[in-house]
């Protein structure tokens, strides 16, 4: 396997006066991953390997990714969605680009993108105005692909009489026996911008209380918001191992927390 990348870090203090200061830092990281070979000698020779086989009902034998020389880890390799036919049944492209409602595993698979982000960004800011201080840290991941397996498994209009289904599924035809099949239909843009942490504080003037050197009142918010087009619970899913970018509802989403505090320093 080969990994090549670049990281850029910029730090600066654009403003610094007696009453106001602003310090900021920005970092950008890009990594290019590629599998070189799956073989070590003629006795152990593998051209490729299909990976990630979720256990959704009716999905037996289907896989989502491939480990293949020349491709990065997290390469999505599965069916390519082609819309509905005249009867409202989902159809797909076969290996020759023709429409079919019964695509064949691997034979009709297409390379559809990758789960690894094209860029990771971070931006930190520390601002002080007289006795107020504010720190903010934001993160972003760009160019991420996520296979929303959880959404696919719920895309069954015929089950509405038994279980809850997403609102968007109400427009699906109950005769569509292909509506939930893992394919590019459920491969989503997982890029996001997240406000990781923000802290606002106020330091009272020295001497306000006899025997007290300083008093600082502050509040902190973690995971205040995330901006994303991803339809799942959280776009920041597992990105480790050999099968990143597959959302099978097997992780706990980040929580939003608030903290209020008081720091007191005595003489």
N, C-alpha and C positions, 0 to 999 in steps of 0.2 A: 504494500500500500504506500502511496505517496501523498504527502501533505505539504502544500506550499502556501504561504500566506504573507500578509502584511498587516502591521498594526501601526496606527498613527495616533499620537497623543499630543494634545495642545493644551497648555495651561497659561493663564494670564490674569492680570489684574487691570481691567480696563479703566476703573475709577478708584481713586484712593484720596480721600480728603479727611478733614477732622471729623465731619459729621456723617459722611457717607463713603462706603467702600463696596466694591463688587469684585469678587474673585470667581473665575469660571474655568472649567476644564472640560475638554471634549476628547473622546477617543473613538476610533473607528477600527474595526478588525475585519479582515476578509481572509478566508481560508479556501483553498481549492484542494479537494480530496479526490483521489483516483485509485481504484484497485488496479494493481499492476498484473498480478497473476494469482490464480487459485491452485497452482500446481508447483511442485518442487522438483520433480524429475519425471521421466516417462512412466514410472511405476505408480505415480499419484497425479493423475491428470483430470482436472475438472474444467469444463468450458464455462459453465455458469451454474448458479444454484438459486432456485426459487425460494423465497422466504416470506414469512408473515402470513399465517393462515388463520384468521379469526374464526370463532366458533359460532357465528350467527346462523340461525335456522335457514336452511335452504342454500347455504353457501359452501357445502362440502366440496373439498378439493380445490377451491379457489385460493389464489395467493395474490399478494399485493405488491411485493417488491422483488428485486433480483440482485444477486451479487454476481457481477460480471466484469471481467477485465476491460478497462477503458471507461468504466462508469464509476461514479462515486457511490459510497455507502448511502443507503436511503433512497435509491432510485426506484420510483414507482413504475411497475411493469404489470399492467392489468388491462381490462377491457376499456375500449373507447366508446363512450356513449354517443348515440346518433339521433336522439329525440324519439318521438312517438310515430307509430304508423297510423293509418286511417282509423283503426279500431282503438287507438289509445294505448297500445302495448309498446313498451320500451324496446328499442332496437339498438344494435351496435354495429361497428365496422368489423368486418372480418379481415384477414391478413391481406386480401387484395383490394380492400377499400369498398367492398360491396356491403349492403345492409343485410343483417341477419338478426333473428330473435333467439338463435341458439348458438352463440359463439363458443368456440372450443378453448379450453384451458391451455394456456401458453401459446398454442398455434395462432390464436387471434389476439394475443396480447400486444400492447403498444407501450413504448417508453413514454411516460407522461409527465416527467418532472422529477424534482428531488426535494427531500425534506430538509436538507441542510440550508441554513440561511446564506444568502449572498453577502450580507453585511450585518455586523452587530455594532450598535451605536450606544454610546453613553454620554450623558451631559450633566455635569454637576455645577451648582451655583451656590455661592455663599454671599449674602447681602447683609450689610449692616447700615442702619440709619439711626443715628443717635443711640438710644438705649434698646432699640429693636434689632433683632437678628433673624434672618430667614435663610434656611438651607433647603435646597431642592435637588433631587436626583431623579433623572428620567432615563429609561432604557428603551431601545427599539431593536427589533429584528426584521430585516427586509428580505424579500424573496423566498419566503418559507412556504412549503406545500404541506398540507395535512390531509390525510385520508380520514374523513369523519365516519368511522365505522359505526359509532353509536347512532348517528342520524340515519345511516343506511338500514340498520337493523330495525328501526322504528318506521321505515317507509313502507308500511303495509296497510293500505286502506281497508282490506278485508278483515283486519283485526280490531277495527274501531268498536265493534260490539262487545269486545272482551277487555281491551286495554286502552290506555291513553295513547294518542299518537300526536305528532306535531301538527299544528294548525295547517301548515302548507300541504299536508298529505290529503286534506279533504277534497282537493281538486283532482286527485289521482283517480283513474278508472279502477273500479274493483276487479275488473277483468285483466288488469295488468299483472301478469305473473312474473314480470321482470323488474318491477318498480324498485325493488330493494337490492338488486344485484350490484356487488362491488364493482365500481367502474369510475371513469373520470367524472361522472355526475356528482360523486361525493368527494372528489378531490378539490379542496378549497385553498384559497389564499390565507395562509396563517400569519402574515405580517402583522406586527402590532407596535404600538407605542404605549409604554406603561409609565405612569408616575409612581415610582418605587417608594419614594420617601420624601416627606416635607415636614420641616420643623420650624415653628414660629415661636420666638422667645422674647421676653422683655426683662432686662436687668435693672432693678431699682437702684437709685443713687445710694452711694455709700454713706453711712451715718444715719440712715432712716430709722434704724432701731439700735439703741445702745448695745454694744457688745457683738453686733452682727457686722461682719465684713462685707458680705454681698448677698443679695437675694435675686434669684432668677426664676421667673415663672415661664413655663413653656408648654406647648402642645405639639404632638407628633402624629402624623397620619401615614400609615403604610398602605401601599397598594390602593391609592386613592381613586384611580381610574385607569382603564385601559381602552385604547382606541383600536378597533380591529374590525375587519369584515367577516371574520370567522364566525360561523353559526353555532359552534360548540360552546361549552361552558367557559373554557379558558384556552387561548391559543398557545400558552406556554406549557406544553405537555412534555413528556419524556423525549429527550433528544440524544440519549446515549445508546451505547451498544451498536449492534449491527442492523437494527430495525427502528430507526427514529421516525417520528412524524406520523404515528398511527394512533388515533384517539379511539380507544376501546372502553372508555369510561372507567379506566383502571388507575386513576390518580385523583388526589384530593386537590381541588382548585385553590388558588391563593385566596386568603381571606383579607378583608379590609379591616384594619384595626386602628383605634385611636387611643392615644396615651396622653394624660395630663400629668405634669410633674412640677415639683418645686425643689430648687437647689438652694440650700442655705449654708453659707460659710461663716464660721465664727472667728473672732479675733484670737 
